[in-house]
Amino acid sequence: MIVKLRIKKTIMTDNTKKQLKGAIHYSIGKQSEDAHRETGKEFSKGFMALLSEATTDTMELFAQDLEAFAKHGKRTIINVDDVKLLCRRNPTIFEKLDKFIKENALDKQWNQKGKQRKRKSEILLDDDND
């Protein structure tokens, strides 16, 4: 399955943000329950709240970075190269992502070049030295 993300500036309402944060907090709670069953260690509610907040903040930063990478490439679609660029500072994730991309031939499918825009050449005239 290939999913392409189009950049569309959407302003999230407070209700949507609360729902997203609630879903993240719920997922972290479920994962902590699984970890408790496996290891016997418990996590405090405060820790889970902080982890939820950090996860939400990180996801917002990732979204902004991906948007900036695509805009820099003069594209409205986030592609595989943008995601790889986002993961470049975490070698473990980068290697797993790169392996997944190669196994599923996503690099060829996502990064197919469409019509190239012709760039207008600029001519600068220096009138100061007359």
LOPA-431721 format. One line per 4 residues: number of its first residue (from 1); their letters; for each residue x, y, z of C-alpha. Coordinates in nm, 4 decimals. Example, Ala and Ser with C-alpha at 12.3 -4.5 7.8 and 13.67 -1.06 7.14 Angstrom:
2
1 = as = 1.2300/-0.4500/0.7800  1.3670/-0.1060/0.7140
This chain:
130
1 = mivk = 0.0000/0.0000/0.0000  0.1362/0.3390/-0.0964  0.0307/0.6491/0.0881  0.1271/0.9891/-0.0402
5 = lrik = 0.0803/1.2863/0.1830  -0.0271/1.6128/0.0275  0.0620/1.9226/0.2168  -0.2535/2.0994/0.3101
9 = ktim = -0.2418/2.3642/0.5749  -0.5063/2.2629/0.8241  -0.5700/2.4386/1.1464  -0.6581/2.1842/1.4113
13 = tdnt = -0.9360/2.2795/1.6439  -0.8906/2.2503/2.0171  -1.1305/1.9554/2.0160  -0.9256/1.7719/1.7517
17 = kkql = -0.6045/1.8334/1.9460  -0.7658/1.7002/2.2630  -0.8858/1.3894/2.0779  -0.5380/1.3293/1.9332
21 = kgai = -0.3694/1.3741/2.2696  -0.6291/1.1460/2.4295  -0.5643/0.8760/2.1688  -0.1896/0.8998/2.2249
25 = hysi = -0.2338/0.8863/2.6030  -0.4632/0.5844/2.5691  -0.2090/0.4040/2.3462  0.0730/0.4751/2.5895
29 = gkqs = -0.1455/0.3474/2.8751  -0.2126/0.0226/2.6875  0.1572/-0.0219/2.6082  0.2495/0.0388/2.9725
33 = edah = -0.0032/-0.2273/3.0775  0.1596/-0.4715/2.8337  0.5037/-0.3839/2.9698  0.3743/-0.4332/3.3249
37 = retg = 0.2497/-0.7818/3.2379  0.5823/-0.8724/3.0758  0.8246/-0.7164/3.3236  0.6249/-0.6557/3.6392
41 = kefs = 0.7244/-0.2886/3.6423  0.4576/-0.0216/3.6853  0.4578/0.3274/3.5422  0.3097/0.6228/3.7253
45 = kgfm = 0.0272/0.8260/3.5739  0.2520/1.1311/3.5819  0.5179/0.9536/3.3795  0.2614/0.8412/3.1222
49 = alls = 0.1237/1.1971/3.0974  0.4739/1.3363/3.0397  0.5471/1.0670/2.7819  0.2185/1.1462/2.6048
53 = eatt = 0.3014/1.5168/2.5967  0.6542/1.4529/2.4677  0.5184/1.2191/2.1992  0.2614/1.4752/2.0861
57 = dtme = 0.5215/1.7533/2.0730  0.7618/1.5322/1.8763  0.4916/1.4367/1.6270  0.4112/1.8045/1.5700
61 = lfaq = 0.7797/1.8775/1.5060  0.8031/1.5829/1.2644  0.5019/1.7115/1.0713  0.6527/2.0602/1.0472
65 = dlea = 0.9904/1.9215/0.9355  0.8346/1.6982/0.6691  0.6350/1.9915/0.5378  0.9471/2.2080/0.5261
69 = fakh = 1.1474/1.9383/0.3415  0.8774/1.9043/0.0747  0.8399/2.2807/0.0381  1.2161/2.3153/0.0024
73 = gkrt = 1.1950/2.0653/-0.2845  0.9119/2.2739/-0.4348  0.6690/1.9861/-0.3898  0.3270/1.9492/-0.2331
77 = iinv = 0.3743/1.5772/-0.1694  0.5911/1.4365/0.1083  0.7971/1.1511/-0.0348  1.0289/0.8774/0.0894
81 = ddvk = 1.3353/1.0997/0.0724  1.1699/1.3483/0.3083  1.1012/1.0742/0.5624  1.4580/0.9428/0.5287
85 = llcr = 1.5894/1.2940/0.5830  1.3760/1.3213/0.8957  1.5228/0.9958/1.0322  1.8848/1.0712/0.9424
89 = rnpt = 1.9915/1.1399/1.3027  1.8699/0.8057/1.4338  2.0792/0.5351/1.2656  1.8673/0.2464/1.3969
93 = ifek = 1.5410/0.3847/1.2631  1.7113/0.4990/0.9426  1.8471/0.1482/0.8742  1.5096/-0.0163/0.9417
97 = ldkf = 1.3307/0.2390/0.7249  1.5845/0.2010/0.4443  1.5526/-0.1793/0.4581  1.1714/-0.1548/0.4487
101 = iken = 1.1835/0.0838/0.1529  1.4169/-0.1415/-0.0433  1.2210/-0.4592/0.0348  0.8985/-0.3003/-0.0845
105 = aldk = 1.0515/-0.1031/-0.3751  0.8939/0.2125/-0.2369  1.1815/0.4351/-0.3425  1.1025/0.3736/-0.7095
109 = qwnq = 0.7278/0.4112/-0.6695  0.7315/0.7210/-0.4501  1.0087/0.9110/-0.6166  0.9020/0.8767/-0.9784
113 = kgkq = 0.9685/1.2031/-1.1451  0.6744/1.3687/-1.3083  0.6872/1.6680/-1.5315  0.9790/1.8883/-1.4454
117 = rkrk = 0.9201/2.2587/-1.4184  1.1323/2.4676/-1.6440  1.3233/2.7227/-1.4454  1.3412/3.0717/-1.5752
121 = seil = 1.6960/3.1906/-1.5942  1.7670/3.5181/-1.4262  1.9933/3.7835/-1.5661  2.1384/4.0277/-1.3189
125 = lddd = 2.2482/4.3627/-1.4481  2.4946/4.5641/-1.2476  2.4156/4.9287/-1.3074  2.6375/5.0594/-1.0252
129 = nd = 2.9628/5.0482/-1.2229  2.8602/5.2797/-1.5088
